Amino acid sequence: MNFEDYFKSELEGLKEGGNYRIFADLERQKGKFPTATRYDVDGKSSEVTVWCSNDYLGMGQHPATLDAMKIALERCGAGAGGTRNISGTNHYHVLLEKELADLHAKSSALLLTSGYVANWAALTTLASRIPGCEVFSDTDNHASMIEGIRHSKAPKHLWKHNDVEDLDRKLSDADPAVPKLVAFESVYSMDGDICPLGEILDVCEKHGAMSYLDEVHAVGLYGPRGGGISEQLGLADRVTVIQGTLGKAFGVMGGYIAASSNLVDFVRSFASGFIFSTALPPALAAGATASIQHLKVSDMERMRQRKNVRLLRQKLDAIGLPHMDNESHIVPVMVGDAKKCKFISDLLLENYGVYVQPINYPTVPEGTERLRITPSPLHSEEDIDHLVNALSELWAQCALSRAVA
Ligand SMILES: *Cc1c(COP(=O)(O)O)cnc(C)c1O
């Protein structure tokens, strides 16, 4: 086989469909969030306003986060120096795990190198090591959950996205004696919709199933202390496993699960993706801890973010630009065509200094291509006006339809 030709032709296929991924080369500017310097292929640079960051609250540049990281870097140096088991457990990891357990009112938490690894490792371990376990997975679950479930080789049942009756039916069809694990998310990343958590938990409890909740797009953002949708609704104690990331609203990096001491100790003791990987640098753990602590007591960032989300939605409505209605901080502006979506994103960047990555298939279904906009507390009203005007001009240029105002 000619490997090079094969790689090239596969990539050509992606390019023809408008699905080839091109990364914007950015240098984020500390203190000027959401501004970044963007380098083009010729190495020329320009200033852009980032409108699609998952550093939802700008905590990646917050003095509380940075000061903690600087101190830990000076005290401990760069890396952790090993896996958690072999010399890599730093005191900062221990403090962070205590902070996470407290955030979710669970007795224990386990830190992993990313949210992806947390889902992959925890779901693989639970579903493969609980004898006979069957998994019930929401159809819109994130790739990291899908891969973890697949790797466990446990029987998997898909239930219709956020459809409690379908979940109930699927659980009822299964053998009552079989251990069951229900995996789902609170805030879904691409549509920004929120699961009916209470009803899902009712159904899980009715069937004696464990609940595994990915709160990656909710931690730091919802609940009085940033404990996510489960905290906001006062339901955290009924969720078996809460999973989250330190890389989005907390602005740093890392992932975790929070649950009972026995469950966490079980994953710690059996999960290959935890045991055999170098621990996160102590400075990251210190920064994440400070960020969580800040958002536990400060509501200002969440308030300002919500205000900006409302403002953007109002201004889009005023000119009839279609966006998906949801109750979260994620504003999906619907284009519905892969090539136009990419074209609009390119022109926003080239002509307006606005960076929004196009979201195309396979991340979202074909025909629902979109610009996924995430207003932060640090965008100004002028930033919003500039974005909406730019979108309005490009909408006209692409002959895209508008809602009747
Ligand atoms: C981003 C994401 C993850 C992975 O978290 P990382 O910390 O970025 O690896 C997991 N679940 C969902 C729903 C996500 O969007």
The ligand as an ORCA input file, in Angstrom:
! r2SCAN-3c Opt
* xyz 0 1
  C     -14.633     19.347     26.132
  C     -15.503     18.234     26.631
  C     -14.975     17.167     27.361
  C     -13.496     16.982     27.518
  O     -12.965     17.860     28.455
  P     -11.446     18.330     28.272
  O     -11.038     18.775     29.619
  O     -11.450     19.402     27.232
  O     -10.674     17.128     27.800
  C     -15.835     16.247     27.928
  N     -17.168     16.350     27.763
  C     -17.719     17.341     27.036
  C     -19.201     17.404     26.900
  C     -16.921     18.307     26.433
  O     -17.449     19.262     25.685
*
